[in-house]
Amino acid sequence: MTKLKIKSGDTVRVIAGDHKGQEGKVQKVLIEKNKAIVEGVNMISKHEKPSASNPQGGIKEKEAPIHISNLSLIDKNGDTTRVGYREEDG
C-alpha cells in the first residue's frame, strides 16, 4: 500500500486534466483507488429515480473522484507545494 500525501480537509489545486487550475477542499480520499473527491471540482450530472425519500427525482450535480497524481497541495501562501517524508534516527 502506498502512502498518500493528501488527506481529507487539505486545500488542493488541480494541475492536470480538464479541470486544471481549479481549487477546492478535499472531502474524502479513496485510498484503494488512489483518488480523492474535491469540493466543487469534476462535477457530473447523475440521474436519480423518484423514491420515497426523494419523490421528485431528477438530475443532480455531484463531485466525481479525481486521481491523486492530478492534485497538488496549496500552502498557506497560496502556492502549490510538494510533500516529502524523511526518516531520522532518534
FENNOR-V524486 format. One record per residue. N is the residue number from 1. PHI is phi in radians with two decimals (none if undefined). PSI is psi in degrees with one decimal (NA if undefined). OMEGA is omega in radians with two decimals (999 if undefined). Layout:
[[N | PHI | PSI | OMEGA] [N | PHI | PSI | OMEGA]]
//
This chain:
[[1 | none | 134.8 | -3.13] [2 | -1.51 | 155.7 | 3.11] [3 | -1.62 | 120.6 | 3.14] [4 | -1.54 | 142.4 | -3.10] [5 | -1.74 | 1.6 | 3.11] [6 | -2.01 | 132.7 | -3.10] [7 | -2.18 | 166.7 | 3.09] [8 | -1.06 | 137.1 | 3.13] [9 | 1.66 | -13.8 | 3.11] [10 | -1.27 | 149.1 | 3.02] [11 | -1.66 | 128.5 | -3.06] [12 | -2.28 | 161.7 | 3.05] [13 | -2.15 | 139.3 | 3.10] [14 | -1.39 | 127.2 | -3.08] [15 | -1.89 | -3.5 | 3.14] [16 | -2.69 | 153.5 | 3.07] [17 | 1.74 | -170.9 | -3.08] [18 | -1.12 | -27.5 | -3.05] [19 | -1.80 | 25.2 | -3.10] [20 | -1.00 | 132.1 | 3.12] [21 | 1.69 | -16.4 | 3.14] [22 | -1.34 | 148.9 | -3.13] [23 | -2.15 | 154.8 | 3.09] [24 | -3.06 | 174.8 | -3.14] [25 | -1.72 | 137.5 | -3.14] [26 | -1.27 | 123.2 | 3.12] [27 | -1.56 | -40.3 | -3.06] [28 | -2.67 | 144.9 | 3.09] [29 | -2.01 | 127.1 | 3.10] [30 | -1.72 | 95.4 | -2.98] [31 | -1.12 | -44.0 | -3.05] [32 | -1.21 | -21.7 | 3.12] [33 | -1.82 | -1.9 | -3.08] [34 | 0.98 | 42.8 | 3.14] [35 | -2.27 | 161.2 | 3.12] [36 | -2.39 | 150.8 | 3.05] [37 | -1.80 | 119.7 | -3.08] [38 | -1.93 | 132.6 | -3.09] [39 | -1.08 | 121.3 | 3.06] [40 | 1.41 | 5.3 | -3.12] [41 | -2.07 | 143.2 | 3.10] [42 | 1.07 | 51.3 | -3.12] [43 | -1.33 | 137.5 | 3.08] [44 | -2.21 | 159.1 | 3.07] [45 | -1.71 | 127.8 | -3.10] [46 | -2.16 | 126.3 | 3.11] [47 | -1.43 | 132.5 | 3.11] [48 | -2.08 | 130.6 | 3.11] [49 | -1.24 | 149.4 | 3.02] [50 | -1.09 | 139.2 | 3.12] [51 | -2.51 | -179.3 | -3.13] [52 | -1.12 | -39.2 | -3.13] [53 | -1.39 | -24.0 | 3.14] [54 | -2.33 | 78.7 | -3.04] [55 | -1.18 | -22.2 | -3.11] [56 | -1.37 | -36.6 | -3.07] [57 | 1.19 | -151.6 | 3.04] [58 | 1.92 | -168.8 | -3.10] [59 | -1.75 | 125.7 | -3.11] [60 | -2.02 | 145.7 | 3.05] [61 | -1.63 | 133.3 | 3.08] [62 | -2.57 | 161.6 | -3.14] [63 | -1.45 | 139.2 | 3.05] [64 | -1.82 | 154.6 | 3.13] [65 | -1.15 | 149.6 | 3.09] [66 | -2.25 | 143.2 | -3.04] [67 | -1.17 | 142.8 | -3.10] [68 | -1.03 | -33.5 | -3.10] [69 | -1.17 | -17.0 | 3.13] [70 | -1.62 | 6.1 | -3.10] [71 | -2.05 | 147.9 | 3.07] [72 | -2.36 | 136.1 | 3.13] [73 | -1.16 | 148.7 | 3.07] [74 | -1.94 | 127.8 | 3.12] [75 | -1.47 | -177.2 | -3.07] [76 | -1.19 | -16.4 | 3.08] [77 | -1.48 | -8.9 | -3.14] [78 | 1.61 | 8.2 | 3.12] [79 | -1.72 | 152.3 | 3.05] [80 | -1.29 | 148.8 | -3.08] [81 | -2.47 | 163.2 | 3.08] [82 | -1.96 | 150.9 | -3.10] [83 | -2.03 | 136.0 | 3.08] [84 | -2.37 | 158.8 | 3.12] [85 | -2.10 | 140.3 | 3.14] [86 | -2.26 | 132.0 | 3.09] [87 | -1.65 | 129.7 | 3.10] [88 | -2.17 | 145.4 | 3.11] [89 | -1.27 | 138.2 | 3.09] [90 | 1.68 | NA | 999]]
//
